[in-house]
Amino acid sequence: LTTNRFTAPMNGIYQFYGKVLYNNSTVLAANDVFQLYFYKNGALTSTGKVIDVGEATRTGFKFQVNYLTIDLDKNDYIELYALQGSGTTINTHSEVAGSSWTSLQGALIAATEVE
C-alpha cells in the first residue's frame, strides 16, 4: 500500500530529490510558471524555482528538479507537489523507457537521537 508520501522511520537529517518531466505540445509563453513544492506534515516547507522565466515561447519537454535537506522526527512525512500555471493542460511522465522521470526520492543522511 502506498500513501504517495515518504514517512520518516526514525529521527534524523534527510535529503530529498524531487523531479518532474512535463510534455507539452502547446506553445507556452515566456514566464509561464512551473514550480515544485515540498510539504512536511501537510505544510509547505520548500518551493522550487520557476522555469521558463524569460525564455522565448516554445513547445516540448520541460524537466524540473528540487532538493531539500531537512530534520525530521520519526513519523514526520514529506510530499512533493508540482504546479504549472500555463493555463493549459500539460501531461507529466512517470516512466519513460524504464526510467522514473517524475518521482520523489529520499535518503537518511544522519540519524539523530531523541533528547
Secondary structure as GFF3:
##gff-version 3
##sequence-region A 1 115
A	DSSP	beta_strand	6	7	.	.	.	ID=ss1
A	DSSP	beta_strand	12	28	.	.	.	ID=ss2
A	DSSP	beta_strand	34	40	.	.	.	ID=ss3
A	DSSP	beta_strand	43	47	.	.	.	ID=ss4
A	DSSP	beta_strand	58	72	.	.	.	ID=ss5
A	DSSP	beta_strand	77	84	.	.	.	ID=ss6
A	DSSP	beta_strand	91	93	.	.	.	ID=ss7
A	DSSP	beta_strand	95	96	.	.	.	ID=ss8
A	DSSP	beta_strand	99	100	.	.	.	ID=ss9
A	DSSP	beta_strand	103	111	.	.	.	ID=ss10
###
